[in-house]
Every structure is written in structure tokens, then in C-alpha cells.
Amino acid sequence: MHTRRLGMSAKFIALFCFLVGTLMLAWQAVAQNSEADNVSGSDASALVLTIDGAIGPATKDYFERGLRTAREQGSDVMIVTLDTPGGLVDTTRDMIREMLNADIPVAMYVSPSGARAASAGTYLLYGSHVAAMAPATHLGSATPVQMGGGGLPGTGDSDDAEPSEESGNGADTEQSDGVSAMERKVLEDAVSFIRSLAERHGRNADWAEDAVRNAVNLTASGALEDNVIDIVASDIDDLLTQMDGMTVVMERGERTLNTADLRVERFDPDWRTEVLSLITNPNIAYFLLIIGFYGLIFELSSPGSLFPGTIGVISLLLALFAFQVLPINYAGLALILVGLALMVGEALMPSFGVLGVGGIAAFVLGSVMLMDSEYLAISLPMIGGVALVSGGLILWTLTRFMTLRRRPAHTGAEQLEGSYAKVLEDFDDEGHVRLHGERWNAITNAPVKKGDEVKVLRLDGLTLFVTPP
């Protein structure tokens, strides 16, 4: 009977998984068809993105998705409204590389009034095909800094330090102005980079170098006067009007823009970008790194605790992604594999949900990171369906183990308590009984006769304590 119940439960779970998987695949197919229809029916347009905050891996992912969307729907130009204090050097360079090799003109627009394009934002402006600012905005302070405040100020909060070349004694030599050789290398590399961008787009290279070396700033009107930017525009419509007829330098030659009558479409950051931006916030990233480090230490110092190790592994992977040690695709894949391993571990070594819940969390986070990757588009319904099925299986496993735990023991000394034995001779205190085909010494609290059945109260060594029923 018990085997039959298990078989029915297994069939029910398999059917449930099949139905959920079918529904998720159907939903994904409908969504993809709908998206294809929308793309095919688009006309001349300008796609507008919004970057508000520090430049990090989440910003890069959002920017790259925006470029792909603009390319797929045939947008004539992509406009990025920018307000940033700076960010990671590697991320900024990757975004500029995407712009320089894009087949769609990209306009960086510092907006709204009061916004800034500090540090990394200055590099993005110089790397864009059209550099524009709204009134009462500013740019500059592009000196590279190392994360933590040590050494030279990557762009903004970044850590772009490279290993220095070995000197004769194997150490960095200090310059007369107190700047080490490694810091000098980072500074000169940044200067060369921003000057090359300025020369490509015909902008003021001398001021760009000054912004890197001396962290100078300019207002929108001053930037236009000094040929740092191309346009000062009050809004998007004004920007499109002034861009019309401009000639920009693309990867494959010059192109004249025709933007007078473009339809404006928004590509605002979605919830996924917001989640990744939260993770890559410098304070959150540092906190995740500390949790991951100490979680692993506590797990190694007390093996089998599971909770600190599970939290530590997930936090450490998220921190490595936030600090751009792991790219988003590797971090997402690693989280998915860790999640699957933890869920399998929950099934093989029940931990009352610690491994299972941690596995589901890691799997969902990793899937979210990969769901809009260029070569691996995982739909949200599919992620939710797999997580729901996994959660159901873990809940069923825990329920089964709790049920088995409450059942009486069938083997060992514990199963003897409460069972019944047969008296082999008359005795008042001590005698012998037969239990499960074996002869046992027994002590009774009341006289018994041969052939009587007695109940086992407890076991002490090889002696049973019994009582008449």
C-alpha cells in the first residue's frame, strides 16, 4: 500500500512538471511572436535610454540591450539621457567600444537640468557620435581613481589599476611628485584614451586631457563654446531638431543624420536592470563581499552548518559580479549551477529547507542575469515555472521526511518499546519472556503467569521492563 502511494505521488509530480513546462513554453512562444510582430511593424524612430546613477555592469548590460533593440527595430538613432557621478573604468571602456563599433549613431545627452556627466560620463560624451547637454548641467573631473580612495583618483569609483612593470629592484619607483609608476601608467593611459576619442569626433582634445590630469569641469554653455560638445538642447525634441543634418563619424565612414521627424520611443530600465543595479551598488557589493567571506569562514570552521556556507557562496558570486571580476554571463551561469547543486543536495541530504531555499534563490538570480543575454534569452515565465516546480518538489520532500519522522520506529531498540511479549514462566519480579522469537530477561511490576502477554515499557541493556496489559 505504501509503495502504491509513492508511485501515485511520483506520477502526480511528473504530470504537474509536464503541464507547467508546456504552459511556460507556450507562453514564451507567444511572447516571442508578439515581439517579432512589434519589431517588423516599426517605422523611423529614435530610441531613448535613461542612465541615472553610477556606471557599472548593470548599466553596461542595459546599454547593450538598448543597442540591440535599436538595431532590431531599425531605429535611426539612439539617444541616452545621462546623469552620472562616474563608475567603473572597464565598464565605461566596454560601453564606448560598443558605441564606436555600432552601426547606429548614439547621442549622449546630459539631462535634465542639474544633471552631470562627471568622470566616466565625460568619457561617454567624448565617445558618442553626438555629445549634447541640457542647460544648467556640467561635465568633467575625469581623473581616474582607485576603489577605496587609494592612489590616483579609474573614473569615479573605479579600480582600473594594472600591474606595474618591474623596476630594477622589483618595486614601483616613486616619482618626484609622489605619484608611483603604476599610477602614472593609469593616468597616461586615460589621457591617451580620451584624446583618441576627441580626435575621432573632432572635439577639444586639450580640454579633455586637462579634465583627466587636473579634474577641471565645464558648464553646458562653456562646453559648447570650447568645442567639447556639439549641442545644447532644452529637451529631446530640441535635440532631434538640432541633430538633423549633422555629419557624424561612424565605423564605416561619415553619415548625415536625418532626425527632424523621428518618432521617439522609450526604452526605460526594467525591473531586471534595477535589481542588477542594486546588486552593483558599491555599498551593497562591499556588504555582499563581507557576507560571502565570513559565511565561508563560519562554514569551514563548523562543517555541516550549511546556512552560512549557502549564504556565503551566493553572496560571494554576486559580489564578484558587482566588482566586475566575473562578467554577467559567467556569474549567472555559476549561480545557476550552484542553485542546481544545492537543490540536489537538499534531496540527497535533507537540511530542513536551507539548501533547497538557497538553491532556488541562486537559480532564480542566475537565470535573471542570463534571461536577456545576447545568445541565451531565457523567458521570465520559464524561470518562474522551474522555480515553482523546484520549490514544490522540495516542499514535498520536506513533508515526506516530516511524516516519516513521526512514524513509529520499525527497527532497533526503539521499536521494542510498546510491543508485546509472551511470558515463558510464572514470576513475580524477574523472569523470562519471548519477544520477536528471542528469549529476553524481564522485570515486571505485577505478577504474571506463563502464556500471558505483557507490554514492553522500556529496555535497559538486555533486560525488558514489562507490565501486564
C-alpha positions as a printed Julia matrix, in Angstrom:
469×3 Matrix{Float64}:
  0.0     0.0     0.0
  2.82    2.35    0.91
  4.63    1.6    -2.37
  1.46    2.3    -4.32
  1.1     5.72   -2.65
  4.66    6.63   -3.54
  4.06    5.58   -7.14
  0.94    7.72   -7.39
  2.77   10.7    -5.87
  5.62   10.34   -8.37
  3.17   10.21  -11.28
  1.34   13.27  -10.0
  4.58   15.26   -9.7
  5.73   14.21  -13.17
  2.37   15.23  -14.67
  2.48   18.56  -12.84
  6.01   19.28  -14.12
  4.97   18.41  -17.69
  1.93   20.69  -17.58
  3.88   23.61  -16.12
  6.69   23.17  -18.65
  4.22   23.06  -21.55
  2.45   26.22  -20.37
  5.74   28.08  -19.93
  6.99   27.11  -23.39
  3.7    28.17  -24.95
  3.82   31.5   -23.12
  7.38   32.06  -24.28
  6.47   31.31  -27.9
  3.53   33.73  -27.81
  5.74   36.45  -26.29
  8.42   35.97  -28.92
  5.89   36.07  -31.77
  4.37   39.23  -30.33
  7.8    40.83  -30.05
  8.63   39.88  -33.64
  5.38   41.42  -34.85
  6.14   44.65  -33.0
  9.63   44.88  -34.45
  8.53   44.21  -38.01
  5.89   46.92  -37.87
  8.12   49.75  -36.63
  8.93   52.87  -38.68
 11.62   55.6   -38.43
 12.23   56.3   -34.77
 14.7    57.41  -32.12
 15.19   55.05  -29.19
 15.73   56.86  -25.87
 17.55   55.22  -22.96
 17.98   56.59  -19.44
 21.17   56.19  -17.39
 20.81   57.68  -13.93
 23.48   56.7   -11.41
 26.91   55.12  -11.29
 28.23   53.29  -14.35
 28.52   49.57  -13.57
 27.92   46.11  -15.05
 24.14   46.59  -14.88
 24.46   49.85  -16.86
 26.57   48.12  -19.49
 24.03   45.31  -19.83
 21.18   47.84  -20.16
 23.13   49.86  -22.76
 23.96   46.78  -24.85
 20.34   45.63  -24.78
 19.3    49.1   -25.89
 21.67   48.93  -28.86
 20.32   45.52  -29.87
 16.74   46.76  -29.58
 17.53   49.83  -31.69
 19.18   47.63  -34.31
 16.32   45.12  -34.38
 13.57   47.7   -34.76
 15.53   49.77  -37.26
 15.91   52.96  -35.2
 17.71   55.81  -36.97
 19.45   57.0   -33.81
 19.77   56.04  -30.15
 19.71   58.79  -27.51
 20.98   58.18  -23.97
 19.93   60.7   -21.34
 22.81   60.74  -18.88
 23.19   61.76  -15.24
 26.12   60.02  -13.55
 28.81   60.7   -10.93
 31.16   58.19  -12.6
 31.73   54.47  -12.46
 33.96   51.55  -13.34
 36.66   52.09  -15.95
 36.33   48.67  -17.59
 32.57   49.07  -17.91
 32.97   52.56  -19.41
 35.52   51.32  -21.94
 33.23   48.45  -22.94
 30.32   50.83  -23.5
 32.48   53.17  -25.58
 33.76   50.23  -27.61
 30.15   49.26  -28.35
 29.39   52.84  -29.45
 32.43   53.13  -31.69
 31.58   49.89  -33.48
 27.81   50.43  -33.63
 26.04   50.84  -36.96
 23.51   53.21  -35.32
 24.53   56.74  -34.25
 24.5    57.19  -30.47
 23.83   60.58  -28.91
 24.79   61.13  -25.24
 22.56   63.81  -23.76
 23.29   65.11  -20.23
 19.8    65.76  -18.97
 17.68   67.03  -17.21
 18.85   70.41  -15.97
 21.0    69.93  -12.89
 22.41   66.62  -14.14
 26.11   65.91  -14.57
 28.43   63.78  -16.65
 31.28   63.53  -14.19
 34.24   61.22  -14.53
 33.06   58.2   -16.57
 30.27   60.35  -18.01
 32.85   62.65  -19.61
 34.43   59.69  -21.4
 30.99   58.54  -22.61
 30.29   62.02  -24.0
 33.6    62.09  -25.86
 32.99   58.58  -27.2
 29.49   59.29  -28.51
 28.69   60.29  -32.09
 26.73   63.31  -30.84
 27.56   64.95  -27.49
 24.77   67.11  -26.11
 23.87   68.76  -22.81
 20.85   70.46  -21.33
 21.19   73.93  -19.82
 22.44   74.04  -16.2
 24.38   70.79  -16.49
 28.12   70.16  -16.28
 30.84   67.63  -17.1
 34.45   66.96  -16.16
 36.51   65.59  -13.21
 37.71   62.7   -15.36
 40.82   61.81  -13.36
 40.99   58.02  -12.82
 40.65   56.87   -9.19
 41.14   53.54   -7.48
 38.32   51.99   -5.49
 38.79   52.62   -1.81
 40.4    56.02   -2.25
 43.98   54.83   -2.52
 46.36   56.08   -5.17
 45.14   58.03   -8.15
 41.66   59.06   -8.32
 39.75   54.99  -12.8
 36.83   57.04  -13.49
 34.69   57.75  -10.5
 34.67   54.84   -8.09
 36.58   52.52  -10.31
 39.58   50.33   -9.82
 41.48   50.21  -13.08
 44.91   49.59  -11.61
 47.2    47.5   -13.75
 50.27   45.56  -12.6
 53.24   47.85  -12.93
 56.32   46.95  -14.83
 59.09   45.67  -12.62
 61.86   48.08  -11.94
 65.43   47.09  -11.31
 64.75   46.23   -7.66
 61.31   44.68   -8.37
 59.26   47.52   -6.82
 57.41   50.57   -8.09
 59.66   53.59   -8.2
 58.27   56.81   -6.75
 58.25   59.89   -8.98
 59.36   63.27   -7.81
 55.78   64.44   -7.41
 54.86   61.49   -5.2
 52.99   59.52   -7.91
 54.03   55.9    -8.34
 54.91   54.35  -11.69
 51.7    52.33  -11.72
 49.56   55.41  -11.02
 51.42   57.28  -13.75
 50.68   54.48  -16.19
 46.97   54.57  -15.38
 46.86   58.35  -15.77
 48.72   58.4   -19.08
 46.56   55.58  -20.41
 43.41   57.56  -19.54
 44.81   60.68  -21.2
 45.63   58.81  -24.41
 42.22   57.16  -24.42
 40.19   60.35  -24.09
 42.41   62.25  -26.57
 41.87   59.49  -29.15
 38.11   59.83  -28.67
 38.29   63.61  -29.03
 40.34   63.37  -32.22
 37.97   60.81  -33.73
 34.94   63.08  -33.32
 36.74   66.41  -33.82
 36.31   67.7   -30.26
 38.59   69.64  -27.93
 41.37   67.17  -27.05
 43.37   69.65  -24.93
 40.48   70.29  -22.54
 39.82   66.55  -22.36
 43.41   65.98  -21.25
 43.07   68.77  -18.7
 39.9    67.14  -17.34
 41.85   63.92  -16.79
 45.04   65.45  -15.36
 43.55   68.29  -13.3
 39.88   67.24  -12.83
 38.56   70.51  -14.34
 34.85   71.0   -15.09
 32.73   72.88  -17.63
 29.12   74.02  -17.76
 26.95   73.25  -20.8
 27.44   76.71  -22.35
 31.18   76.62  -21.7
 31.45   73.12  -23.17
 29.68   74.24  -26.34
 31.89   77.32  -26.64
 35.09   75.28  -26.18
 34.03   72.61  -28.72
 33.75   69.93  -26.05
 30.17   69.09  -27.02
 28.11   69.55  -30.19
 24.71   70.73  -28.97
 22.98   72.43  -26.04
 19.32   71.36  -26.2
 16.42   72.04  -23.85
 14.69   68.68  -24.45
 14.63   65.61  -26.69
 12.61   67.3   -29.44
 15.01   70.23  -29.5
 17.92   67.78  -29.65
 16.45   65.92  -32.61
 15.83   69.2   -34.42
 19.42   70.39  -33.94
 20.87   66.99  -34.85
 19.09   67.0   -38.2
 21.63   67.42  -41.0
 24.69   66.82  -38.79
 27.52   64.66  -40.16
 28.9    62.13  -37.69
 31.86   59.75  -37.86
 30.81   56.09  -37.87
 32.93   52.95  -38.02
 32.48   52.71  -41.78
 32.75   56.36  -42.68
 30.69   59.5   -42.23
 26.9    59.63  -42.06
 24.47   62.54  -42.31
 21.68   62.41  -39.76
 18.04   62.84  -40.69
 16.26   63.28  -37.36
 13.73   66.03  -37.92
 10.61   63.88  -37.97
 11.64   60.83  -35.96
  9.17   59.21  -33.62
 10.51   58.98  -30.04
 10.37   55.57  -28.35
 11.39   54.92  -24.74
 13.49   52.0   -23.58
 13.48   52.62  -19.84
 15.35   50.39  -17.37
 13.2    47.41  -16.43
 12.98   45.61  -13.09
 15.88   43.37  -14.07
 18.17   46.35  -14.6
 17.01   47.83  -11.3
 17.81   44.58   -9.46
 21.26   44.32  -11.05
 21.9    47.99  -10.31
 21.03   47.38   -6.67
 23.47   44.47   -6.5
 26.25   46.52   -8.15
 25.78   49.48   -5.83
 29.26   49.9    -4.26
 27.91   49.73   -0.7
 25.77   46.65   -1.4
 28.61   44.99   -3.31
 31.03   45.54   -0.43
 28.47   44.19    2.04
 27.93   41.08   -0.12
 31.69   40.52   -0.28
 31.98   40.64    3.53
 28.99   38.29    3.98
 30.43   35.85    1.45
 33.87   35.87    3.05
 32.66   35.33    6.61
 29.96   32.87    5.54
 32.61   30.56    4.07
 34.83   31.0     7.15
 31.98   30.03    9.51
 31.09   27.04    7.33
 34.69   25.81    7.25
 35.09   26.31   11.0
 31.85   24.45   11.7
 31.27   21.95    8.84
 27.7    20.86    8.39
 26.07   24.14    9.46
 25.0    24.64    5.81
 23.28   28.01    6.37
 26.45   30.22    6.48
 28.05   28.28    3.62
 24.96   28.58    1.41
 24.58   32.31    2.04
 28.34   32.81    1.68
 28.64   31.16   -1.73
 25.69   33.08   -3.2
 26.85   36.41   -1.73
 30.41   35.9    -2.95
 29.32   35.19   -6.53
 27.11   38.29   -6.53
 29.99   40.39   -5.16
 32.38   39.1    -7.82
 29.85   40.12  -10.47
 29.35   43.53   -8.84
 33.1    44.22   -8.82
 33.29   43.01  -12.44
 35.63   40.15  -11.57
 33.07   37.86  -13.23
 31.15   39.03  -16.34
 27.4    38.81  -16.16
 27.13   35.63  -18.24
 29.69   33.71  -16.16
 28.22   34.95  -12.88
 24.72   33.95  -13.98
 25.86   30.52  -15.15
 27.79   29.97  -11.9
 24.73   30.9    -9.83
 22.53   28.53  -11.83
 24.98   25.65  -11.32
 25.29   26.42   -7.61
 21.5    26.57   -7.34
 21.06   23.21   -9.04
 23.77   21.67   -6.84
 22.11   22.99   -3.68
 18.69   21.67   -4.74
 20.18   18.24   -5.48
 21.95   18.42   -2.12
 18.62   19.1    -0.42
 17.18   15.95   -1.96
 20.18   13.78   -1.04
 20.95   15.33    2.34
 17.81   16.95    3.8
 18.65   20.18    5.63
 15.08   21.24    6.5
 14.99   23.67    3.57
 18.31   25.53    3.98
 19.94   24.06    0.87
 16.66   24.0    -1.05
 15.7    27.63   -0.45
 19.28   28.75   -1.11
 19.32   26.7    -4.31
 16.09   28.25   -5.58
 17.36   31.77   -4.76
 20.67   31.15   -6.57
 18.9    29.58   -9.55
 16.47   32.49   -9.93
 19.21   35.14   -9.58
 21.41   33.37  -12.12
 18.53   32.95  -14.54
 17.62   36.64  -14.24
 21.21   37.54  -15.12
 21.08   35.35  -18.23
 17.49   35.95  -19.3
 18.38   38.81  -21.68
 21.87   37.76  -22.64
 22.69   38.13  -26.33
 22.96   34.42  -27.05
 20.79   32.95  -24.29
 17.36   34.5   -23.89
 15.54   32.82  -21.0
 11.95   33.92  -20.52
 10.68   35.05  -17.13
  7.76   32.57  -17.17
 10.22   29.73  -17.73
 12.32   30.85  -14.76
  9.22   31.14  -12.59
  7.95   27.75  -13.7
 11.21   25.96  -12.93
 11.5    27.72   -9.57
  7.89   26.82   -8.74
  8.38   23.17   -9.65
 11.65   23.02   -7.69
 10.01   24.65   -4.69
  7.12   22.18   -4.89
  9.48   19.21   -5.02
 11.46   20.5    -2.04
  8.25   21.13   -0.1
  7.03   17.62   -0.92
 10.39   16.15    0.17
 10.28   18.02    3.47
  6.69   16.96    4.07
  7.56   13.32    3.4
 10.52   13.42    5.77
  8.43   15.04    8.49
  5.78   12.34    8.02
  8.38    9.59    8.24
  9.89   11.21   11.3
  6.56   11.0    13.15
  6.08    7.32   12.35
  6.98    4.72   14.99
 10.35    3.01   14.64
 10.4    -0.4    12.91
 13.99   -1.38   13.7
 16.44   -1.01   16.56
 15.86   -0.79   20.29
 13.27    1.99   19.91
 10.83   -0.28   18.1
 10.71   -2.66   21.09
  9.02   -0.1    23.32
  5.26   -0.58   23.2
  5.44   -4.04   21.65
  4.02   -7.19   23.28
  5.93  -10.24   24.58
  4.82  -13.72   25.77
  5.63  -14.87   29.34
  7.64  -18.15   29.42
  7.11  -19.0    33.14
  5.31  -17.71   36.2
  7.21  -15.0    38.09
  6.51  -12.09   40.41
  9.58   -9.88   39.83
 12.12  -11.33   37.41
 11.71  -13.98   34.75
 11.83  -14.6    31.02
  9.66  -13.62   28.07
  9.75  -14.31   24.33
  9.82  -11.28   22.01
 10.22  -11.49   18.22
 11.27  -15.1    18.54
 14.01  -14.29   21.08
 14.28  -15.14   24.83
 14.69  -11.99   26.97
 15.26  -11.31   30.67
 12.29   -9.39   32.0
 11.31   -7.44   35.13
  7.62   -6.94   35.86
  5.81   -4.55   38.17
  3.0    -7.08   38.76
  2.84  -10.91   38.97
  2.41  -12.7    35.63
  1.7   -16.29   34.6
  3.06  -18.48   31.83
  1.42  -17.73   28.49
  0.33  -14.18   29.42
  1.02  -11.26   27.07
  2.87   -8.31   28.6
  3.65   -4.86   27.23
  7.26   -3.68   26.99
  7.76   -0.37   28.8
 11.45    0.19   28.16
 14.74   -1.54   27.53
 17.77   -1.42   29.81
 20.68   -3.25   28.27
 19.42   -6.83   27.72
 16.57   -6.56   30.21
 12.99   -5.66   29.37
 10.76   -3.82   31.79
  7.22   -5.15   31.23
  3.74   -4.77   32.63
  0.52   -6.73   32.2
 -1.78   -5.1    29.63
